[in-house]
Structure formats: C-alpha cells, structure tokens
C-alpha cells in the first residue's frame, strides 16, 4: 500500500527538528555566555559548570538504568545542568550544584514523567529550591576577593551603576547572567536557527521596561531602562528559559500573554519586592499558569462556538 494511503494516529504534522538538534542548538547558543562567565569569574566557574552537568547527566543516567527508560542521549540533561550552573554565583560551594542538579532532574523532571511532562523549567526550579534552602550562599556574589552588591541591588538602593560595565559584563552576578552582549549573541543564534521567536522574550522585555518606566521612580530614563535590561537574569531568562518548549504555552496568543505576565511579575518583584531580582520566580509562576493560559487562548474549532441565528 502507498505511504500516502496509510492512516496513523496523530500527530500528522512532521518536522525535521529533533530533540537532540534543538538541545544542541541551545548548548551552542549558551557558549558565549558560558565562555564569558569562565573568563570573568575564573576556573571556579568552569568547575561549577562541569559539576552541574555531570550531576544532571549522571542523575538521569542512573534513573534510566533503574527504570529501564534511557533518555540521557537527548541532551536535555546537559542543557539543564548548564543552565543551572549559569544561574549560580561563583562563590557557592561545589556541593550546591550537586543538590540542585539532582533536584531539578529527579524531582522536577523525571518524577513528573520525563521530558515533555514536567510542569516547571528544571533548571529554574532547582535555582529557586537552592535560593529557598541556602539564601546566604545563593546571594553571595563576591569573586576574586571582591565583594559587593549586584548592579540591580545597587540601583534599588539608590546608588549609581556603570551601565557600560553591565552591558559588557564586568559586574557581580551569577556566572552566566552578567554579559548582555554574550547573551544577545546566543539569542541571535537561536532565532537564526529557528529554535525560538520573539513572541515570549519580546513581550516579556517590553512589558518589564514599560512597568519599571512607570513605577520605577526614574521615568523612562534610558540609562535606567538599560540597567534594568542588562541587570540580573532578565535576558538569560527571557531567551533561554521562558522559551522552553515544554513549559511555555503552545498557542500564539498564549505566548504573548505569558510574556506579558512574566514582565508584570518581574516588575512587581523588582520594584515592590524586598529583593532586586525576580526573574526566576516570575517564570516558575508563569509555568504553573500555562494550562490556564492555554485554556483561555485556545482557538475555537471550526464549526464550534458560533452563535445560532434565529430563523
């Protein structure tokens, strides 16, 4: 029988994109931020990155051997380990990426059914878990015997910040979030490869800038807006974690609504919250609301939902 006459179960739309290919593209796109983080923070950053990746891959491999469902070859565990490490301060002890990696892979991903079933981004969930469990270590941003507040914390305290240093990355912060230039290069790679588009990151960033412009107390001062853009984990989160295929809405309208929600929540956390950040918690909350967002933005099927006209 001809292949054209065969009827199979859905999905019927095929794509040449594979999980391995998408994950490999994300890893490549993260290399600029990873490389700058190692250059800026030194060998300790590389050590934490390797420990985190080995932990996430090892956890998934061990679980696969026990459950006889091996999935470690799809590279998703590598992406989780790398993203987790890039969200850690370089000052944390070596065992923290181990705890975070096990939590992210085992609890958030595998116990929910594996890739495609998790309701939260594993790397961000692991970071939030570490923030709650070890707040002192996760908010200690000293490096090379230099200690100080992150630019966002200084900005919130009313201090001046060097915007150019923030754009380049010569500031305190987590390993992968300091250089706006490196993150944008990686984001451009993902966009050019067709892995992501600008619906979520664009609506996220624009909403946040509008929010801080209205409520931040500095108006729409360009230097202040650029500092908000380059500071913290906004760019890393917007392009590399909010766009996660598994935990983002699949509807077009839902993706815009998701981005707007993330921008509003991040703005509330940054302006009105006790801390200077908020990206991780905003994305996690957004992940939990994805089923509701999809429900209210799901298009009406053809032939359904129309009003009957009286004869």
C-alpha positions as CSV (number, residue, x, y, z in Angstrom):
1,X,0.0,0.0,0.0
2,X,1.3,3.5,-0.8
3,X,2.5,5.5,2.2
4,X,0.1,8.3,1.1
5,X,-2.9,6.0,1.9
6,X,-1.7,4.9,5.4
7,X,-3.6,6.4,8.3
8,X,-1.9,6.6,11.6
9,X,-2.6,8.3,14.9
10,X,-1.8,11.9,15.4
11,X,0.3,14.0,15.2
12,X,0.2,14.2,11.4
13,X,2.4,17.3,11.0
14,X,6.1,16.3,10.7
15,X,9.2,18.4,11.3
16,X,12.8,17.8,10.6
17,X,13.6,19.3,14.0
18,X,14.6,16.7,16.7
19,X,15.0,17.0,20.4
20,X,18.8,16.4,20.1
21,X,19.1,19.0,17.4
22,X,17.2,21.6,19.4
23,X,19.2,20.9,22.6
24,X,22.4,21.0,20.7
25,X,21.4,24.4,19.3
26,X,20.7,25.7,22.8
27,X,24.0,24.4,24.1
28,X,25.8,26.2,21.2
29,X,23.9,29.4,21.9
30,X,24.8,29.3,25.5
31,X,28.5,29.1,24.7
32,X,29.1,32.9,24.5
33,X,27.6,33.4,28.0
34,X,29.4,30.4,29.3
35,X,32.8,31.4,27.9
36,X,32.5,34.9,29.2
37,X,31.4,33.6,32.6
38,X,34.6,31.4,32.8
39,X,36.7,34.3,31.6
40,X,35.2,36.8,34.1
41,X,35.0,34.6,37.2
42,X,37.9,32.2,36.6
43,X,38.5,28.5,36.9
44,X,35.9,28.1,39.8
45,X,33.2,28.9,37.3
46,X,34.3,26.1,35.0
47,X,34.5,23.8,37.9
48,X,30.9,24.5,38.9
49,X,29.7,24.2,35.3
50,X,31.3,20.8,35.0
51,X,30.0,19.5,38.3
52,X,26.5,20.7,37.5
53,X,26.4,19.0,34.1
54,X,28.0,15.7,35.4
55,X,25.3,15.7,38.2
56,X,22.3,16.2,35.9
57,X,23.5,13.8,33.3
58,X,24.5,11.2,35.9
59,X,21.2,11.5,37.7
60,X,19.3,10.9,34.5
61,X,21.5,8.1,33.5
62,X,21.2,6.4,36.9
63,X,17.4,6.8,36.8
64,X,17.3,5.4,33.3
65,X,19.3,2.3,34.3
66,X,16.9,1.7,37.3
67,X,13.7,2.4,35.3
68,X,15.0,0.9,32.1
69,X,13.9,4.0,30.3
70,X,17.1,5.6,29.0
71,X,16.7,9.2,27.7
72,X,20.0,10.8,28.6
73,X,21.1,10.8,25.0
74,X,18.6,13.6,24.1
75,X,21.0,16.2,25.6
76,X,18.2,17.8,27.7
77,X,20.1,16.9,30.9
78,X,23.2,18.7,29.6
79,X,21.1,21.8,29.0
80,X,19.6,21.7,32.5
81,X,23.0,21.3,34.1
82,X,24.5,24.1,32.1
83,X,21.6,26.5,32.7
84,X,21.6,25.7,36.4
85,X,25.3,26.5,36.6
86,X,24.9,29.7,34.8
87,X,22.3,30.7,37.3
88,X,24.7,30.2,40.3
89,X,27.1,32.7,41.9
90,X,30.7,31.6,41.5
91,X,31.1,31.7,45.3
92,X,28.8,28.8,46.0
93,X,30.4,25.5,47.3
94,X,30.8,22.6,45.0
95,X,28.0,20.5,46.6
96,X,25.3,23.1,45.8
97,X,25.1,22.3,42.1
98,X,25.0,18.7,43.0
99,X,21.9,19.2,45.2
100,X,20.3,21.5,42.7
101,X,21.1,19.2,39.8
102,X,19.6,16.1,41.5
103,X,16.5,18.1,42.5
104,X,16.0,19.6,39.0
105,X,16.4,16.3,37.1
106,X,14.9,13.8,39.6
107,X,12.1,15.7,41.3
108,X,11.1,18.3,38.7
109,X,11.6,16.3,35.5
110,X,11.8,12.6,35.9
111,X,9.2,12.0,38.7
112,X,6.8,14.0,36.6
113,X,7.3,11.6,33.7
114,X,10.4,12.9,32.0
115,X,11.0,15.4,29.2
116,X,7.7,16.8,28.0
117,X,5.8,16.1,31.2
118,X,7.5,18.5,33.7
119,X,5.4,21.5,34.7
120,X,8.3,23.8,35.5
121,X,11.7,24.5,34.0
122,X,14.0,22.1,35.8
123,X,17.0,24.5,36.0
124,X,14.9,27.4,37.3
125,X,13.1,25.2,39.8
126,X,16.5,23.9,41.0
127,X,17.7,27.5,41.4
128,X,14.6,28.5,43.3
129,X,15.0,25.5,45.5
130,X,18.6,26.5,46.3
131,X,17.5,30.1,46.9
132,X,15.0,29.0,49.5
133,X,17.2,26.4,51.1
134,X,20.5,28.3,51.1
135,X,19.7,32.0,50.8
136,X,23.0,33.2,52.2
137,X,25.2,31.3,49.7
138,X,22.9,32.0,46.8
139,X,23.0,35.8,47.3
140,X,26.8,36.0,48.0
141,X,28.3,37.4,44.8
142,X,31.9,38.1,45.8
143,X,34.6,36.9,43.5
144,X,38.4,37.3,43.4
145,X,38.2,38.6,46.9
146,X,35.9,41.4,45.7
147,X,32.5,41.6,47.3
148,X,29.7,43.9,46.6
149,X,26.1,44.2,45.6
150,X,24.9,43.3,42.2
151,X,24.1,46.3,39.9
152,X,20.3,45.8,40.4
153,X,20.7,45.8,44.2
154,X,22.8,48.9,44.0
155,X,20.2,50.5,41.7
156,X,17.4,49.7,44.0
157,X,19.3,51.1,46.9
158,X,19.6,54.4,45.0
159,X,23.2,54.1,44.1
160,X,24.6,54.8,40.7
161,X,25.7,52.0,38.4
162,X,28.0,51.8,35.4
163,X,25.7,50.8,32.6
164,X,28.5,50.1,30.1
165,X,30.1,47.6,32.6
166,X,26.7,45.9,32.9
167,X,26.4,45.6,29.1
168,X,29.9,44.2,28.8
169,X,29.6,42.0,31.9
170,X,32.2,43.5,34.2
171,X,29.9,43.2,37.2
172,X,28.9,40.9,40.0
173,X,26.2,38.4,39.4
174,X,25.7,34.7,38.5
175,X,28.1,33.0,36.2
176,X,26.0,33.4,33.0
177,X,23.9,36.5,33.5
178,X,26.4,39.4,33.6
179,X,27.2,40.0,30.0
180,X,24.3,41.4,28.0
181,X,26.4,41.2,24.8
182,X,27.2,37.5,25.2
183,X,23.6,36.6,25.9
184,X,22.3,38.6,22.9
185,X,24.7,36.8,20.7
186,X,23.4,33.5,21.9
187,X,19.8,34.6,21.5
188,X,20.5,35.7,17.9
189,X,21.9,32.2,17.2
190,X,18.6,30.6,18.5
191,X,16.5,33.0,16.4
192,X,18.5,32.5,13.2
193,X,18.3,28.7,13.7
194,X,14.6,28.9,14.1
195,X,14.6,27.4,17.6
196,X,12.8,30.4,19.2
197,X,11.0,33.5,18.1
198,X,10.4,36.9,19.7
199,X,6.8,36.4,20.9
200,X,7.7,35.5,24.5
201,X,11.0,37.3,25.0
202,X,9.8,40.4,23.2
203,X,6.6,40.7,25.1
204,X,8.4,39.9,28.3
205,X,11.1,42.5,27.9
206,X,8.8,45.2,26.6
207,X,6.3,44.7,29.4
208,X,9.0,44.9,32.0
209,X,10.5,48.1,30.6
210,X,7.1,49.7,30.5
211,X,6.4,48.7,34.1
212,X,9.7,49.9,35.5
213,X,9.4,53.1,33.5
214,X,6.0,53.8,35.1
215,X,6.6,52.6,38.6
216,X,10.4,52.6,39.0
217,X,10.7,56.2,40.1
218,X,13.1,57.2,37.2
219,X,10.6,57.6,34.4
220,X,11.8,56.4,31.1
221,X,15.4,57.4,31.6
222,X,17.4,55.5,29.0
223,X,20.3,54.7,31.4
224,X,17.8,53.3,34.0
225,X,16.0,51.2,31.4
226,X,19.2,49.8,30.0
227,X,20.4,49.0,33.6
228,X,17.1,47.1,34.2
229,X,17.5,45.3,30.8
230,X,21.2,44.3,31.4
231,X,20.9,43.6,35.1
232,X,20.1,40.3,36.7
233,X,18.8,37.3,34.9
234,X,16.3,39.0,32.6
235,X,17.9,38.4,29.3
236,X,19.1,34.9,30.1
237,X,15.7,34.0,31.4
238,X,13.7,35.6,28.6
239,X,15.6,34.0,25.8
240,X,16.7,30.7,27.2
241,X,14.2,29.6,29.9
242,X,10.9,31.4,29.3
243,X,11.1,29.9,25.8
244,X,11.4,26.3,27.0
245,X,9.2,24.3,24.7
246,X,7.8,22.1,27.5
247,X,6.8,24.8,30.0
248,X,5.6,27.6,27.7
249,X,2.2,27.9,26.1
250,X,1.8,26.4,22.6
251,X,-0.9,28.9,21.5
252,X,0.3,32.1,19.8
253,X,-2.0,34.3,21.9
254,X,-0.9,32.4,25.0
255,X,2.7,33.1,24.3
256,X,2.1,36.8,24.2
257,X,0.0,36.6,27.3
258,X,2.7,34.5,29.0
259,X,5.4,37.1,28.2
260,X,3.2,39.9,29.5
261,X,2.6,38.1,32.7
262,X,6.3,37.4,33.2
263,X,7.1,41.1,32.6
264,X,4.5,42.2,35.1
265,X,5.6,39.8,37.8
266,X,9.3,40.6,37.3
267,X,8.5,44.3,37.6
268,X,6.5,43.8,40.7
269,X,9.3,41.7,42.3
270,X,12.0,44.2,41.3
271,X,10.2,47.4,42.2
272,X,7.9,46.5,45.1
273,X,9.5,43.3,46.4
274,X,12.2,43.1,49.1
275,X,14.8,41.9,46.6
276,X,16.2,43.3,43.5
277,X,15.6,40.4,41.2
278,X,12.5,38.2,40.4
279,X,13.1,36.6,37.0
280,X,13.3,33.0,38.4
281,X,10.1,33.2,40.5
282,X,8.2,35.0,37.7
283,X,9.0,32.3,35.2
284,X,8.2,29.5,37.7
285,X,4.8,31.1,38.5
286,X,4.2,31.5,34.7
287,X,5.0,27.9,34.2
288,X,2.3,26.9,36.7
289,X,-0.3,29.1,34.9
290,X,0.4,27.7,31.4
291,X,-2.6,25.3,31.5
292,X,-4.9,28.2,32.3
293,X,-3.3,30.5,29.7
294,X,-3.7,27.8,27.1
295,X,-7.3,27.2,28.1
296,X,-8.3,30.9,27.6
297,X,-6.3,31.4,24.4
298,X,-7.1,28.1,22.7
299,X,-8.7,28.9,19.3
300,X,-12.3,27.7,18.7
301,X,-12.5,24.7,16.5
302,X,-14.1,25.2,13.1
303,X,-17.8,24.6,13.2
304,X,-18.0,25.1,17.0
305,X,-18.8,28.1,19.2
306,X,-20.7,30.0,16.7
307,X,-24.0,31.7,17.7
308,X,-27.1,30.3,16.1
309,X,-29.2,32.8,14.2
310,X,-32.9,32.9,14.8
311,X,-35.0,32.0,11.8
